[in-house]
């Protein structure tokens, strides 16, 4: 086991090296400039379309679920452990400056997420069951042509395996850990409960996942945000100095203090970007798999809705978590992950805050497991056909209690490594297919008055 962990650490150091950071930020910046900062400038239009998509279920449009449910399914997969444990881990390893680099990743990531959804809808196809399927493997195959098909296969392999890390075992492990700490619930019991609940939802496929996500995601996100804003309001005097600290430590090293070991600028960038991607998944190639199933005949319209996921996930929810941790002062305590976030809320709301975090994490992680199950199934289907869906679903359900009982640090390491390997084929495809995104966007805004 020690040898495997050492090997994965070595791979992690390579795949999350300077090249990956340049690719993630570089592709996002390139798309942002190519789109003339449209994702930021048209944010209001995205929310307008989202609300319209919630009100109108247009059966004449192609797809399985309404655009609103497509975004909620994508958000169900992103709003999870990354928003609570991921932000805390980034601050623990990279210092407060890591939050700044999470923001930068999100700002350019909005263009990345927009491009992913546009390509997913534009190049989607129907499977043997008549369902619309799409995502990086399909826009690589259909957009770049047969000579690039191997890259799509590579993405599907990494995606199908990575799903068990980022979308399954990390989630169940974090929930089991926080429920044991706060409610003394055995990890095995937590794993079995989650397994049964997930199994009941997965029986209904993407339509049931979409309905559950549309009900739970807005409720859980708003509840967590309200709790976070209450904590920040009670500690408002500390916010200005926290913001100064975030910007300062984004460009200067942090000295060791208390239980904090200190961090170089590189650590702030590396963990800020890595945890930012883990949280909002912009560039990872996962969210477009959900958006490809949306009931829409316009790729750009779905792209405008899709980019909201990055804005909501990182610039709103992760920012609340990060500010609560930094303003509370417990970021130097030596705690990490969900325990650090729990301690931060508990410091301002004694006897209440830690329970709020535990419940929020449990609900967040549950919906993440649902969303990622769909992503993994689509990757398996691309590789082996629809016959692979049910076996994959069974393995998915069985992995949940196993994930709850293994070592958290090792699980995070594996998930982090597989995320990078999954992102590489997708980022290459986004760069090569960027002219298609720019062309479709120009045509849309030339004919649609905002």
N, C-alpha and C positions, 0 to 999 in steps of 0.2 A: 504493500500500500504506500509506503514511504517513497519507494522508487517511482511509482505512478504519479504521486503528488509532485515530486521533483521534476519529472518530465513535463507535466502540464504547466508548472511554473515557468519552465524554460520556454515552452511554446507561447505562453501568455506574454512573456517579456518581449517576444519577437512580434506577435500579431498586434500587441498594443503599444508598439514602439512608435517612433516619430513618423514613419510612413503612414500608419493607420490614422494618426491624428491629423496629418496633412490631408489625407484622402477625405475624411469625414468633414472637416471644416472647409477644406478646399472645394470639394464638390458642392457643398451647401452654399458657399460664397459665390462660386461660379454660376450656380442656378439662380441665386438671388439677383446677381448683376444682370444675367441674361433675361430675367423676368422683370428687370427694372424696379426691383424691390416691391413688386406687386403683392406678394403674400402679406407683407406688413401693411401696405397702403390699402389693401382691399379686405382687411380683417372684418370690417363691418358688413361687407357684402357676404362674407362667409357665414356670419351669424344669421343674417337675413334669410339666406338659402336654407340654413339648418332649421330655422323655425318653420319656414314654408314646407320643408320636407317632413317635418313632424306632423303638420296639419293635414297634408295631402298625401295619401297613399295611391300613387298613380299606377294602376294595374296595367296600363298600356305600355309603360316603360319596361324594358327588359331587365331582369334581375329577380332575385328571390326575396330580398328584404328592403324596406324603405331606406332612403339615404340617412335618415336620423338613426335608425337601428344599426346601419352599417358603421356609423361613427361611434355609437355606443358600444358596439361589439369590439371595435378597434380600441376604444378607450378602456373597455373592460380588461383588455389585455395589457394596457400600459399603466393605468392607474392601479397600482398594487404595491408590492413590497418595495419597489424602487422609490416610491414617493415617501415612504416612512423609513425603511431600513437602508435603502440605497443612498439617500441624501445624507443620512447620519454617517454611513460608512465613508462617503466621500469627504466629509468634514473631518472625521477621525483620522483618515490617512493623508489628506491633503491640506487640512486647515480650512478656515473660513473662506479663503480665496477660491476654493474648489466650487463654491456656489456661483461665483462670477463666471467661471468657465462653463458651468451648466447653463447659465443664461445665454452665453454666446452660442453654445451648441444649439439651443432652442431657437434663437433668432434666425440662424442660417438653416436650421432644421425645418422650419416652416416651409421654405422653398423646396427642400428635399422631399418632405411628406406630400406636398402639392404635386410634385413631379411623379412620385411613386403612384399616387392614385390616378392621375391622368393616364399614365401608361398602362396601369392595371385594367382600367375600363376600356381603353382604346384597343388593347390587344387580347382581351379575354375571349374565351371560347366556351362551348357547351360540352359537358362530359356525357358519358353513356346514359346517365339518368336524366339528362336534360337540364342540369343545373349549370349556372354560369360559374366558371372557374377562371382565376387569374392570379396575378402576382409576378414577382421577378422571373420565375422560371418560364412563364408564358410570354412576358414581354421580351425576354432574352431570345426565346425560340422564334416567336412570330415577328419581332421587331428587328433583331440583328441577323436572323437567317440561320440556316442549318449549320454553317461552319462554327457558330457560337453556341450551338445546342449543349455542348459539354459544360459550358458555364452555368446554364440553367439547371442541368443535372447536379452539378456541384452545389448550387444553392439549395436544391431540394434535399440533398443528403444532409448538408449542414443544418438546414432548417428543421428537418424531421427529427434529428438527434438533439439539436439545441433546444427545441421545445420542451424536452424533458428536464432541462436545466432551468432556464429562465422562466418557463411557464408552468412548471409542475413541482419539481422537488424543492426548489428555492422557496416557492410560495408555501407549500405545506410545512416545510421545516420552520420557516419564520413564524407561521401561525402557531404551530405546536410549541415553539420556544416561548413566545410571548404569553400564550394562554397558561402554560405551566407556571411561568413566573408570577402571573397576576391572579390566577384562579386555581392554581395547584392541580390542573387537569393533566393526567398522564399523556405523554406525547403519542403513545400508541392509540389511545382512545380518540384523540384529536384527529389523527390520521385516518382512522376508520370512519369517523363521522363525515369528514370531508369527502372521502371516497364514495360513500353512499349518496350524499347530496349531489355530487358531480355526476355520478352514474345516472341518477334520475333525470337530470337535465339533458345529458348527452343523448339519451334515447330519442329525443325529438329533433336532433340535428341542428342546422344553422338557424332555422326559423324559431325554434324554441330558445336557442342561445340568444338570438336577436331580441326576443321578447323579454327574457329575463334581464339582459343587459340594459335594455331601454327602461326597465323599471328600477333596477338596483343602482346603476351607475350614477344617474343624476342625484338620487337620494343620498348615496354614501358620500359623493363628492361635496355636495352642499353642506351636509352635516359636519364633515371633517373641516371644511373651510370656516364654518361658523365657530367651531370649537377653537380653531387656530387663531381666528381674528379676536376672539374673546381673550385668549391668552396674551396676544400682542397688545391689545388695548390695556390690559392690566399692567403690562410692562412697557408701555409706550415710551417712557423716558430713555430706555436703552436702545431704541431702534436707530436713531441717528448714528451713534457710535458703532453699532453693529454694521451699518451700511458702509461706513468709512473703513472698518476692519476688513470687510469683504473685498473692497476694491484694493486696499493697500496690500493685503496678503495674496492677491491674485498676481502681483508683480514682485513681491519681496518675500524672502524666506520667513517662516514662523519659528521662533525659538521655542524650545521645550519649556512647558509650564504645567505644573500640576501633574495630572496623569497623561498629558499630551506629549508625545515623543518628539514633536517638532516636525517640520516639513519644508522641503525645498520648493521652489517655484514650479519645477518640473512635476512634482507630486500633485500640486494643485491643478495643473493643466491636465495631467494624465488621468487622475481620478475624477475630476470635474467632467471631462469629456466622456470618459467611460461610463460613469454612473448616469450622466445625462442621456446617453444613448440607451442605457439599460432601462431608464425610466420612460422616455418618450418614443424610443425605437425609430426615430427618424434616420433613415439610411440603412436600417437593419433589413428592411424588405418584408417585414411581417404584416404591418397594417394594410398594405395594398391588397393582400389576400382577402381581407374582409370587405374592402371597398369595391372589389371586383364583383361582389354579389349584390351590390346595391341596385335598386330599381331606378335606373336612369338611362337616358339615351345620350347624355352629354358628359364627356370625360372631364372637361374643365370645371363644370358645375360641381361634380363630385370631388375634384381636387380642391376647390375652394372650401368645401365642407371638411375634407380630410385634414387640411393644415390646421384647423382649429384644435385638433387633438394634441398637437405639440404645444400650442399656446396654453391650453387649459392644463395639461399635464405638468409642464415644467415651469412656465412663467407664472402660473398661479399656485398650483398645489405644492410643487417642490419648494417654491419660494417661501410659502407659509411655513413649511416644515423647517427649512434652513434657518429662517429668521427666529423661529421659536427656540431652536437649539442654541443659536449664538447669543440671543438676548438673555436667555436664562443663565448663561455662564457655565452650564454643565458640559460644554464641549471639551473642557480641559480635565474632565473627571476620569478619563481613561476608559469610559464605556464606549461601545460601538454598536452599530446596527440598530434594530428596533428598541433595544434596551436604552440606548442614548436618547432616542426620541421620546420614549416613555418617561425617562428621568426628567427631560426638559419640560414636558407638559405637567408632570407631577410636581416640579419645583414651583410652578406658578399656581397650579390648581391642586393642592395637596389632597390626597385620598380620592381624587376624581380623575385627574389628568391621565394617569397611567392606565386606568380602566378604559377611558375613551380611546386611547391609542390601541389598546389590545383589541377592542371591538372593531374599530375602523380597519385595522390590519387584517383581521379575520375576514371581513366582508370584501375588502379590496382584493385579497389573495384568492378568495373563492371565485370572483368574477374573472380574475386573471387566468386562473386554471381553465375556466370555460372558454375564454377567447383563444388561448394558445392551443387548446385541444383542436380547434377548428383549423388553425394554421398548420399544425403538425399533420392532421389528416389530409389536407390539401397537398402537402409535400409528398406524403406517402402515396396518394392517388396519382400524382404526376409521375412518380417512379414506377409504380406497380399496377396502376389501374384501380377501378372502384372496388375490386375484391380486397384491397388492402385496408379499406376504411375500418371495417369491423375489428379485425385483429389489432390494428393500431389503437383503436378506441379501448379495447380490453386491456392492452398493455398500459395505456395511459392511466386508466382507473387503478390498476394494480400498483403502479409506481407511486401513487400518492402517499399511502401509509409508509412505504419504504423511505421516501424522502423525508418524512416527518421524524424519522429516527436516526438519520445519519449525521455526520459532523457538518455543521453549518459553514465553517471556513472553507472546507474542501468543495462543498456544493457551490459556493459563491465563485471559487476559483474556476471550476469547470464551466459554469454558466458564463462567466466573463470571457473566457477563452473562446467558447463556441459562438458567442455573440459576434466577436471580431471576424471569425472565419465565415460566418453567415453574411456579414456586411460586405466583405470584399467583392464577391461576384456582383452584388446588387449595385454598389457604388460605381464599378466599372461600366455596368449597363446604363446607369443613369447619365453618366458622362457622355457615352456614345450615342444615346438616344435623346440627348438634350435638344437637338434641333427640332425633333417632333413635338416636344413639350412647348418650345417657344412658338412654333408655327400654330399649333392648336389654340394656344392662349391668345395670340394676336387675332386669329379669326373670331374667337369667342367675343373678345372685347370690342371688336370692330362692328359686331352685329347686335350686341347687348348693351343698352344704356343702363348705367348704374345710377 
